[in-house]
């Protein structure tokens, strides 16, 4: 997963979705994201991934830490980061 450092990613966890710039994996087991947002409603997952459009978005004001134990999957995000509340 280190090959994704510096890239924009979408992280699907057991309960939530996060989009942001992958900074590092912390020593205590967290994915560290900059310019991140929590996505409460993606709509259709495939549409979200192909268009970058979400129904509900809440940007983080600073860094976001996502526990590796909660991660289901990670993929590259090829759209603008989601920085506006929606």
C-alpha positions in Angstrom: 0.0 0.0 0.0 3.0 2.3 0.4 3.0 2.8 -3.4 -0.2 4.9 -2.9 1.5 7.4 -0.6 1.1 10.9 -2.0 -1.9 9.9 -4.1 -5.6 10.7 -3.7 -7.5 7.7 -2.5 -11.0 6.5 -1.4 -11.1 4.3 1.6 -14.1 2.1 2.3 -14.4 1.1 6.0 -16.9 -1.2 7.7 -19.2 1.7 8.3 -17.9 4.9 6.4 -16.2 6.3 3.3 -13.3 8.7 3.3 -11.6 10.5 0.4 -8.3 12.2 0.8 -4.5 12.4 0.0 -2.7 9.5 1.5 0.2 10.7 3.7 1.4 7.7 5.5 0.6 4.7 7.6 1.2 5.7 11.2 3.2 3.5 13.6 0.1 2.9 15.6 -1.9 1.5 12.7 -3.8 4.4 11.1 -4.0 5.6 7.5 -3.3 9.3 7.6 -5.1 11.5 5.1 -4.8 15.2 4.2 -7.5 17.2 2.6 -9.9 14.5 3.6 -13.7 14.2 3.6 -16.1 11.8 5.2 -18.7 10.7 2.6 -22.0 9.9 4.2 -23.8 9.0 1.0 -22.1 7.9 -2.2 -25.2 7.0 -4.1 -24.4 4.1 -6.4 -20.9 3.0 -5.6 -19.8 2.5 -9.2 -21.2 5.9 -10.2 -19.4 7.5 -7.3 -16.1 6.0 -8.3 -16.5 6.8 -12.0 -17.9 10.4 -11.7 -16.5 11.6 -8.3 -19.9 12.9 -7.3 -21.4 12.1 -3.9 -24.8 13.0 -2.3 -23.5 14.0 1.1 -19.9 15.1 2.0 -18.4 16.5 5.2 -14.8 17.7 4.8 -12.4 17.4 7.8 -10.8 20.7 8.8 -7.4 19.0 9.4 -5.8 15.6 9.1 -7.9 12.4 9.2 -6.8 9.1 10.8 -8.5 5.9 9.7 -7.9 2.7 11.6 -6.4 0.0 9.4 -8.5 -2.5 11.3 -11.7 -0.9 9.9 -10.5 -0.8 6.3 -12.4 -2.9 3.8 -10.7 -1.7 0.6 -8.8 1.3 -0.8 -8.6 2.5 -4.4 -7.1 5.5 -6.2 -9.3 8.5 -6.5 -9.0 10.2 -10.0 -11.2 13.2 -9.3 -10.9 16.4 -7.4 -10.8 16.0 -3.7 -14.2 16.6 -2.0 -13.6 19.8 0.0 -17.1 21.4 -0.1 -19.9 20.5 2.3 -22.8 18.8 0.5 
